[in-house]
Amino acid sequence: MPTAKCPECGKPVDQKSRPFCSKRCADLDLGRWFNEEYTLPGDSEIPDDVGMPEDRD
């Protein structure tokens, strides 16, 4: 059975930091999310009225 590898550096995965090999690699990945370096597929813009309640007069 193949050993899982860290998506950040390719070293074997540590069960405590899964799916990464260490807290450092996990933190590097989290930093990329915070800096918006990763994107998810979908609309590139969010309409201004999303989440706004309807006017009820």
Stockholm file with secondary structure:
# STOCKHOLM 1.0

chainA/1-57         MPTAKCPECGKPVDQKSRPFCSKRCADLDLGRWFNEEYTLPGDSEIPDDVGMPEDRD
#=GR chainA/1-57 SS CCCCBCTTTCCBCCGGGTTSSSHHHHHHHHHHHHTTCCCCSSCSSCCTTTTCCCCCC
#=GC SS_cons        CCCCBCTTTCCBCCGGGTTSSSHHHHHHHHHHHHTTCCCCSSCSSCCTTTTCCCCCC
//
